[in-house]
């Protein structure tokens, strides 16, 4: 297997949008993005592509992503960012840029409340890892570990001394990969409505020193 890790480019948008969707799905049947963007899968992926290539550099922006390319195909991806720098106003601006008006923003927030209740809030000084996913055909080949090592090195070079990531409870293979890299669980949040929607109790925060 000839795997190469490289920075993502706008041309990676179709593949990375699918991987973002899969990251939001984790090991369950429903993706977080089914909740965020109701409608057809085509429209859902189009919006994720638009966030990835938007001018606003939110944490969906391609500049935060690495991809693993195997024999010319994108096999997996993830992103690394700081929430203060790439969330908040930049996230709002990115959604406005892709056509999310005030009414839809309010409706989206209401739909996402069960997620917000269990999703641990990021520490302000953290290097945050998000959207970790590999296409099914490429799983079990160590791609996640290689991507994690590279994105954590990016964080060190940017001056961060610790990293964190959030994941759905019950994803045993992902948890094993994260713990192998050095992450430990430091927070767990559960919610009954979230359980009903996603068939998993909630989410955990994992943390490690860089």
Secondary structure, DSSP 4 states (H G I P E B T S, - for coil): --EEEEE--GGGHHHHHHHHHHHHHTTSSS-HHHHHS-S-HHHHHHHHHHHHH-SS--TTSGGGEEEEEETTEEEEEEEEE-HHHHSHHHHHHHHHHTT--HHHHHHHHHHTHHHHHHSPPPPTT-EEEEEEEE-GGGTTSSHHHHHHHHHHHHHHHTT-SEEEEEEETT-HHHHHHHHHHT-EEEEEEE-HHHHHHHSS-EEEEEEEE-
